Amino acid sequence: MLSFILANHHDGWGSGPGPWLFFPWLLFIAIAAVAYLVWRRRRPTARGAQEVLAERYARGDITAAEYQERLTVLKEK
């Protein structure tokens, strides 16, 4: 309906392209915004290696000796 009104509305637009000139740009901006938001949402969260190591130790996945050994290695890098 809107496209019919804009296509048949000749008052004030003259013989030029009218608002149709802007629609491709608006469409491009909308698609780029959606793509950015999807990319931003899927990006992995940044967590430090020491934080992951501390979580594994807290869960009991690794022993205290393994924790200290791996923490020493991480701090050397």
C-alpha positions in Angstrom: 0.0 0.0 0.0 2.8 2.4 0.9 4.7 1.6 -2.3 1.5 2.3 -4.3 1.0 5.7 -2.6 4.6 6.7 -3.0 4.8 5.5 -6.6 1.6 7.4 -7.6 2.2 10.5 -5.6 3.5 13.2 -7.9 2.8 16.4 -5.9 6.0 17.8 -4.6 8.3 15.1 -5.8 8.7 16.4 -9.3 9.9 14.0 -12.0 12.9 12.8 -10.0 13.3 9.5 -8.2 11.7 10.9 -5.0 12.1 8.8 -1.9 13.0 5.7 -3.9 16.5 7.1 -4.1 17.0 6.5 -0.3 15.4 3.1 0.1 18.4 1.1 -1.1 20.6 2.9 1.4 18.1 2.4 4.2 17.8 -1.3 3.3 21.6 -1.6 3.3 21.9 0.1 6.7 19.2 -2.1 8.2 20.8 -5.3 6.9 24.2 -4.2 8.2 22.8 -3.4 11.6 21.1 -6.8 11.9 24.3 -8.5 10.8 26.3 -6.6 13.4 23.9 -7.4 16.2 23.9 -11.1 15.3 27.7 -11.2 15.1 28.1 -9.4 18.4 25.7 -11.8 20.1 27.5 -14.9 18.8 31.0 -13.6 19.7 32.5 -15.7 22.6 32.8 -13.9 25.9 36.3 -13.0 26.9 37.4 -14.9 30.0 40.9 -15.1 31.2 42.8 -18.4 31.4 43.4 -17.9 35.2 39.6 -17.5 35.7 38.9 -20.7 33.8 41.6 -22.5 35.8 40.2 -21.2 39.1 36.7 -22.5 38.1 38.1 -25.9 37.3 39.9 -26.1 40.6 36.7 -25.0 42.5 34.7 -27.7 40.7 37.3 -30.3 41.7 38.3 -31.1 38.2 42.0 -30.6 39.1 44.0 -31.0 42.3 45.7 -28.2 44.2 49.1 -29.3 42.9 47.8 -29.3 39.3 46.3 -25.9 39.9 49.5 -24.4 41.2 51.6 -25.9 38.4 49.3 -24.6 35.7 49.0 -21.2 37.4 52.8 -20.9 37.5 52.9 -21.7 33.8 50.3 -19.1 33.0 52.1 -16.4 35.0 55.3 -17.1 33.1 53.8 -16.3 29.8 
